[in-house]
C-alpha cells in the first residue's frame, strides 16, 4: 500500500500509522463523508487464510457493536479486491505506552486513566466480549485526553468455544496466569491485564520481565509481583493493595468485575494511607501479601507437613507442565525484539543488530516523531522472533506533507475551518484590497496548491476592503483641474451641474 491508493472506491490512503502482526493501519480520507478515518487492513499474506479472514471479520462485528465514549468507534467494514478492512475513528493523540515511556505517571492521573480503561472493559464484558489483549499499546488518548480502547481484534465473545481453550495470544508482559497456561480466559483475565497496565503506569516498568516470552509467562504463573511502592514511593499503601489484588494468580481472588475494581480505585483517593482501607470497601477476598511481606509463622509439625505435601507436589507439576507447554509452543530459538520507537535511527539500528536482527529501514512521514527518529516498528517491541529475522523500522521524515487548500474568496472564519480540517494551524494578516470585499481571504502563505507539513502554520491574507483616501478640496478649481486632482487619488470622477445665483468675481 502507498499514499494516494483508494480502497473500495472511497478511502484514500494518506499516511501509514502502524503495522501489527495481523493488520496495517493507515490514516485515510473518507470521500463520501468528508472525514479522516483510521483504516485497518488485513495483511495481504493473511488474506488468503480463511481462519485469519474469519478472525478479522469477527473483530469488525464485535467492535462495531461497542458504542461507548472510551471505545474507539468503528464506522465501516468491508472487502475490496481481496483487501479486508475496518474504518474506525481517527485519533490524533498518543498511546499510554508512548506516555509511560517518559517515566512513571502521577498516581492520581494513572488511576484516572485506568478507571476509564475499566469502564470500556466493563461495557465490553456486559456485551459478552473479553478483550484478551489489554495493554498500553491498545489504549489511546484523544485530543481532549480521554481514554479510547482499541484493538478488539483478539476479543472473542464470552460464549465462543474459542474463548474456552486456545493458544496464548496476548503480549507476554500483560498475560494473565491462566492465559500463560492456555486455560479458559474470562473477564477477570482482562482485569489482570489492567492491573499490569496500572503497575506500569505507576512505576514505569512491568511487574515481570525476562529474556523470552517463556520466562515472562512462567513468572506470571509462579512469582508474586512486587508492591508498586517499592519502585515508586509516591504510591500509597491503599493503591498498592488494589494493584496487588488485581494481580492475584487465582482469578477467584481478583476483583469480581470491573465495577468492583473501579470502586476500589475510587476509594484510594479517600484512604488515609492504610492499605486495609481499600479491602474494607471490597467484599471479596483480601489480598494475600507476597513472601517478603509475610509474617513469620511457627514451623508446622510433621503431621502438618505430611498433609501439605500433595499441594506442593501439585503446584510443582503445574509449573513443570507450564514450562513444557511453553517450550513446545516456542521451541524455536527466539529473541525479544527491542522497543526502539522514538529513538534516533542510528541508535535503533545498532540495538537491533546487537540483538541479532536484520534491519529494513524505510522513510515515512510522521506527525508524532521528529525527523530522523523511529516512528514505528514491525514487529512491535517485546515480540519474539528467531535470530536473523528482519525487523522493519519506519524512520520519520517529519510531518505529513499536505496540499494547502484554496480558500481565496471566502470569509476568514470559513477559511480557518477549512485549513484546520486539513491539519494546519492558522493566523491572519489584513491588508487593503480594491478587488476583494472586506473580511474575505485574498491569498495564503504558503500559497494554495503548495505542500506543507501537517500541523504547520498557514497565514491568511484577509481583505480590509478598499483603502480609504482623503478627498482633496477642489471647490476653487475649474473642471479639468478638479478631475486631475481627484483621479490622482484614485477616485472615479463624475460631474453634476446645477444653477447658482452667485456671480463669478470680476
C-alpha positions in Angstrom: 0.0 0.0 0.0 1.1 3.6 -0.7 -0.3 7.1 -0.1 -2.9 8.0 -2.7 -4.3 4.5 -3.1 -8.1 4.4 -2.9 -9.7 1.4 -1.1 -13.2 0.3 -2.1 -13.7 3.5 -4.2 -14.0 5.5 -1.0 -11.0 5.6 1.3 -7.9 7.4 0.0 -4.7 6.4 2.0 -2.9 9.4 3.5 -0.1 8.1 5.8 0.8 4.8 7.4 0.1 4.9 11.2 1.3 1.5 12.3 1.8 -2.2 11.5 0.8 -5.1 13.7 1.0 -8.8 13.4 -2.4 -9.1 11.7 -3.1 -5.8 10.1 -1.7 -2.5 8.8 -3.3 0.8 9.9 -3.4 3.9 7.7 -4.8 7.4 8.1 -7.3 7.8 5.2 -9.8 10.3 3.8 -13.4 9.1 3.5 -14.5 10.8 0.3 -18.2 10.0 0.9 -18.5 11.7 4.4 -15.5 14.1 4.1 -13.8 12.9 7.2 -10.5 11.4 8.2 -10.6 7.8 9.4 -8.1 5.1 10.6 -8.3 2.3 8.1 -7.2 -1.1 9.4 -6.4 -3.6 6.6 -5.6 -7.3 6.9 -2.1 -8.1 5.7 -2.1 -9.5 2.1 -0.2 -12.6 3.2 -3.0 -13.4 5.6 -6.0 -12.6 3.3 -5.8 -16.0 1.7 -6.0 -17.7 5.0 -9.7 -18.2 5.8 -9.0 -18.6 9.5 -7.4 -15.2 9.7 -10.1 -13.7 7.5 -12.8 -15.1 9.7 -11.0 -13.8 12.8 -10.7 -10.3 11.2 -14.4 -10.3 10.4 -15.2 -11.2 14.0 -13.2 -8.2 15.1 -15.2 -6.0 12.9 -18.5 -7.4 14.1 -17.5 -7.3 17.8 -16.1 -3.8 17.6 -19.0 -2.3 15.6 -21.4 -3.3 18.4 -19.4 -1.4 21.1 -20.6 2.2 21.1 -19.0 3.8 24.2 -17.1 7.0 24.9 -14.0 5.0 25.9 -14.0 2.6 23.0 -12.7 3.6 19.5 -15.7 3.8 17.2 -16.0 1.6 14.2 -17.6 3.3 11.2 -17.5 0.7 8.4 -16.1 -2.6 7.4 -15.8 -4.5 4.1 -13.7 -6.1 1.4 -12.4 -4.8 -1.8 -10.3 -6.7 -4.3 -9.1 -9.1 -1.7 -8.3 -6.4 0.9 -10.3 -6.7 4.1 -10.6 -3.5 6.0 -12.2 -1.8 9.0 -12.8 2.0 9.0 -12.6 3.4 12.5 -12.4 6.7 14.5 -9.1 8.5 13.8 -7.3 9.8 16.9 -4.5 12.3 16.8 -3.3 11.6 20.3 -0.8 9.1 21.7 -1.0 5.7 23.3 -0.5 5.0 27.0 2.7 3.2 26.0 4.0 6.4 24.5 3.1 8.2 27.7 4.7 5.8 30.1 8.0 5.7 28.0 8.7 9.1 29.6 8.5 7.7 33.1 6.0 6.9 35.9 2.8 8.9 36.0 1.4 10.8 38.9 -0.6 8.1 40.9 -3.8 10.2 40.8 -3.5 10.6 37.0 -2.7 6.9 36.5 -5.8 6.0 38.5 -7.9 8.4 36.4 -6.7 6.8 33.2 -7.2 3.2 34.3 -10.7 3.9 35.6 -11.6 4.9 32.0 -10.0 1.7 30.7 -12.1 -0.3 33.1 -15.3 1.5 32.0 -14.5 0.4 28.5 -13.8 -3.2 29.7 -17.0 -3.2 31.8 -19.1 -2.2 28.7 -17.5 -4.9 26.6 -17.9 -7.5 29.3 -21.6 -6.7 29.6 -21.9 -7.4 25.9 -20.2 -10.8 26.3 -16.8 -9.7 24.9 -13.4 -10.4 26.5 -10.6 -8.2 25.1 -7.8 -10.7 25.8 -5.0 -8.3 24.9 -5.4 -5.2 27.0 -2.1 -3.4 27.2 -0.9 0.3 27.0 -0.3 -0.1 23.2 -4.0 -0.6 22.7 -5.1 2.4 24.8 -5.1 5.8 23.1 -5.6 9.3 24.4 -7.7 11.6 22.1 -7.1 15.3 21.7 -9.0 16.0 24.9 -7.1 13.5 27.0 -9.9 10.9 27.1 -9.1 7.2 27.0 -10.0 5.2 24.0 -9.5 1.4 24.0 -8.8 -0.1 20.6 -7.9 -3.4 19.0 -10.7 -5.7 19.9 -9.1 -7.9 17.2 -8.3 -10.6 19.7 -11.5 -10.2 21.6 -13.9 -13.1 21.3 -17.4 -13.5 22.6 -17.5 -15.0 26.0 -19.8 -17.8 24.8 -17.5 -18.7 22.0 -15.8 -22.1 22.2 -12.6 -20.3 21.1 -12.5 -18.5 24.4 -12.8 -21.6 26.4 -9.5 -23.0 25.1 -6.9 -22.0 22.6 -3.4 -20.7 22.2 -1.6 -17.9 24.1 -2.3 -14.8 22.1 -1.7 -11.7 24.2 1.7 -9.9 24.7 3.6 -11.9 27.3 4.2 -9.0 29.6 0.5 -8.4 30.1 -0.8 -12.0 30.1 -2.8 -13.4 32.9 -1.5 -16.6 34.5 -4.4 -18.5 33.0 -3.6 -17.2 29.5 0.0 -18.2 30.0 -1.1 -21.7 30.8 -3.6 -21.9 27.9 -6.6 -22.2 30.2 -10.0 -20.6 29.8 -10.0 -16.8 29.6 -12.6 -14.7 31.4 -13.4 -11.1 32.2 -11.1 -11.5 35.2 -8.2 -12.2 32.8 -8.8 -8.7 31.4 -8.8 -7.3 34.9 -5.4 -8.9 35.5 -4.0 -7.2 32.3 -5.4 -3.9 33.5 -3.6 -4.5 36.8 -0.3 -5.0 34.9 -1.1 -1.8 33.0 -1.7 0.2 36.2 1.5 -1.2 37.7 3.4 0.0 34.7 1.8 3.5 34.7 2.7 3.8 38.4 6.3 2.5 38.2 7.5 2.9 34.6 8.0 -0.8 34.2 6.0 -4.0 34.1 6.0 -6.3 37.1 7.5 -9.3 35.3 10.3 -9.0 32.7 12.6 -11.7 31.2 14.8 -12.6 28.3 12.0 -14.5 26.5 8.2 -14.9 26.4 8.6 -18.3 28.1 10.5 -16.7 31.1 7.9 -13.9 31.4 5.0 -16.4 31.2 6.4 -18.6 33.9 7.0 -15.6 36.2 3.3 -14.6 35.8 2.3 -18.1 36.9 4.8 -18.6 39.7 6.2 -15.4 41.1 4.5 -12.8 43.3 4.6 -9.2 42.0 6.4 -6.5 43.9 4.4 -3.8 45.5 4.4 -0.7 43.2 5.5 1.5 46.2 8.9 -0.4 46.3 9.6 1.2 42.9 7.7 4.4 43.4 7.4 5.7 47.0 4.6 8.1 45.8 2.3 5.1 45.6 0.1 4.8 48.7 -0.4 1.6 50.7 -4.1 1.7 49.6 -3.2 1.8 45.9 -0.6 -0.9 46.5 -3.4 -3.2 47.8 -5.6 -2.6 44.8 -2.9 -3.3 42.3 -1.7 -6.5 44.1 -5.3 -7.8 44.3 -5.7 -7.2 40.6 -2.5 -9.3 40.0 -3.7 -12.3 42.1 -2.7 -15.6 40.4 -6.1 -17.1 41.2 -8.9 -15.4 39.2 -11.2 -16.1 42.1 -9.1 -13.8 44.4 -9.1 -10.9 42.0 -11.9 -8.3 41.7 -15.2 -9.9 40.8 -15.7 -7.5 37.9 -14.7 -4.1 36.5 -17.2 -2.3 38.7 -15.6 -3.6 41.9 -12.1 -2.7 40.5 -13.4 0.9 39.8 -14.9 1.2 43.3 -11.6 0.1 44.9 -9.6 2.6 42.9 -12.0 5.4 43.7 -11.7 4.5 47.4 -7.9 5.0 47.3 -8.5 8.8 47.0 -10.2 8.7 50.4 -7.9 6.2 52.2 -5.8 7.8 54.9 -2.7 5.8 54.0 -3.7 2.4 55.3 -3.9 -0.4 52.7 -6.7 -2.0 54.7 -9.0 0.9 53.9 -9.5 -0.5 50.4 -10.1 -4.1 51.5 -12.9 -2.9 53.8 -14.7 -1.4 50.8 -14.4 -4.5 48.7 -16.5 -7.5 49.8 -14.4 -10.2 48.1 -11.2 -11.9 49.4 -8.5 -9.5 50.5 -5.0 -9.5 49.0 -2.6 -12.1 50.4 0.9 -10.4 50.6 3.9 -11.9 48.7 6.6 -13.8 50.6 8.7 -10.7 51.5 5.6 -9.3 53.3 4.6 -12.5 55.1 4.7 -12.5 59.0 6.8 -15.4 60.3 4.7 -18.4 61.4 5.6 -21.3 63.7 7.1 -24.3 61.9 4.5 -26.9 61.3 4.8 -30.4 62.8 5.5 -33.5 60.8 1.8 -34.3 60.6 1.0 -30.9 59.1 3.9 -31.2 56.6 2.6 -34.5 55.5 -0.9 -33.2 54.8 0.5 -30.2 52.8 2.9 -32.2 50.6 0.3 -33.1 47.9 -0.4 -29.5 47.4 3.2 -28.7 46.9 3.5 -31.6 44.6 0.5 -30.5 42.5 2.0 -27.0 42.3 5.3 -28.3 41.1 3.6 -30.5 38.5 1.7 -27.4 37.3 4.9 -25.4 36.8 6.6 -28.3 35.0 3.6 -28.6 32.7 3.6 -24.9 32.0 7.3 -24.9 31.3 7.0 -27.9 29.0 4.0 -26.4 27.2 5.7 -23.1 26.8 8.8 -24.8 25.4 6.7 -26.7 22.9 4.9 -23.5 22.0 8.1 -21.6 21.4 10.6 -24.3 20.8 12.3 -22.3 18.0 15.3 -20.3 19.4 13.9 -16.8 19.6 14.9 -13.4 21.0 12.7 -10.5 22.1 12.6 -7.6 19.7 13.9 -4.3 21.3 11.4 -1.5 21.5 13.1 1.4 19.6 10.1 3.6 18.8 11.1 7.2 19.4 14.9 6.6 19.3 17.3 8.0 16.7 17.5 5.8 13.6 21.2 5.1 14.1 20.9 4.1 17.7 17.8 2.0 16.9 19.7 0.1 14.1 22.6 -0.7 16.5 20.3 -2.0 19.1 18.5 -4.3 16.6 21.8 -5.6 15.2 23.2 -6.3 18.7 20.0 -8.3 19.4 20.7 -10.4 16.3 18.1 -8.9 13.9 18.4 -7.5 10.4 17.0 -4.0 9.9 14.9 -2.9 6.9 14.6 0.9 7.2 12.2 2.9 5.2 11.3 6.6 5.3 7.8 7.6 6.3 6.1 10.9 7.2 5.1 11.2 10.9 3.1 13.7 12.7 4.2 12.3 16.1 8.0 11.9 15.8 10.8 14.3 14.8 12.8 13.8 11.6 15.3 11.0 11.9 13.6 9.1 14.7 11.8 5.8 14.6 8.1 6.4 14.1 7.1 2.7 14.1 8.5 -0.8 14.0 7.2 -4.1 12.8 7.1 -6.4 14.8 6.4 -4.4 18.0 8.9 -4.3 20.8 8.7 -7.3 23.1 7.6 -9.8 20.5 9.7 -12.9 20.0 11.5 -13.7 16.7 14.2 -16.1 15.6 17.7 -14.5 15.4 18.4 -13.1 11.9 14.8 -12.1 11.3 14.0 -8.9 9.6 12.6 -6.0 11.6 11.2 -3.1 9.7 11.9 0.4 11.1 9.9 3.4 9.9 12.1 6.4 10.0 10.3 9.8 10.3 10.9 12.3 7.5 8.9 14.9 9.5 5.2 15.7 9.4 3.0 14.5 6.5 3.1 16.9 3.6 -0.4 18.2 2.9 -1.6 20.3 0.0 -2.7 23.8 1.1 -6.4 24.2 0.0 -7.5 27.2 -2.0 -9.5 29.4 0.4 -9.4 32.6 -1.5 -12.7 34.5 -1.8 -14.3 33.0 1.3 -14.6 34.6 4.7 -11.9 34.3 7.3 -14.0 32.0 9.6 -14.7 29.6 6.7 -11.0 29.6 5.6 -9.8 28.9 9.2 -12.3 25.9 9.5 -11.1 24.5 6.1 -7.4 24.8 6.9 -7.8 23.3 10.4 -9.8 20.4 8.9 -6.8 19.8 6.6 -4.5 19.7 9.6 -3.0 23.2 9.6 -2.8 25.9 12.2 -3.7 29.4 11.1 -3.0 33.1 11.7 -4.3 36.1 9.8 -2.8 39.3 8.4 -5.0 42.1 7.0 -4.4 44.4 4.1 -6.4 46.6 1.8 -7.7 45.3 -1.5 -9.5 47.1 -4.3 -10.9 43.8 -5.7 -11.7 41.6 -2.6 -14.5 42.5 -0.2 -13.7 43.1 3.4 -13.2 40.0 5.6 -12.7 37.7 2.7 -9.4 35.9 2.0 -7.1 37.4 -0.6 -4.5 34.6 -0.5 -2.5 32.4 1.8 1.2 31.8 2.6 2.2 29.2 1.6 0.1 29.6 -1.5 -2.9 27.4 -2.4 -1.6 24.2 -4.1 1.7 24.1 -2.3 2.5 21.4 0.2 3.3 22.0 3.8 3.8 19.8 6.9 0.7 18.8 8.8 0.4 20.9 11.9 2.4 23.8 10.4 1.0 27.3 10.2 -0.7 28.9 7.2 -1.0 32.7 7.1 -4.3 34.1 5.8 -4.1 37.4 3.9 -7.5 38.9 4.7 -9.0 41.9 3.0 -9.7 45.1 4.9 -11.7 46.3 1.9 -10.8 49.3 -0.2 -8.3 51.6 1.3 -9.9 54.9 2.4 -8.5 58.1 0.8 -8.8 61.7 1.8 -10.8 63.7 -0.7 -9.0 66.9 -1.7 -10.8 70.2 -1.6 -11.4 71.2 -5.3 -14.1 73.8 -4.8 -11.9 76.6 -6.2 -10.6 74.6 -9.2 -12.1 74.5 -12.7 -13.4 71.2 -14.1 -10.2 69.9 -15.6 -8.0 70.7 -12.6 -10.6 69.2 -10.2 -10.8 66.0 -12.3 -7.0 65.7 -12.3 -6.6 66.2 -8.6 -9.3 63.6 -7.8 -8.1 61.0 -10.2 -4.6 61.3 -8.8 -6.0 60.0 -5.5 -7.5 57.0 -7.3 -11.1 58.3 -7.2 -13.6 58.0 -10.0 -15.0 61.4 -11.0 -18.4 62.4 -12.3 -19.9 65.9 -12.6 -23.3 67.1 -11.8 -24.2 70.6 -12.9 -26.6 72.9 -11.2 -27.5 76.6 -11.5 -26.3 79.1 -8.9 -27.2 82.7 -8.2 -23.6 83.5 -7.3 -21.8 85.6 -9.8 -18.2 84.9 -10.7 -15.9 87.7 -9.4 -14.5 90.2 -11.9 
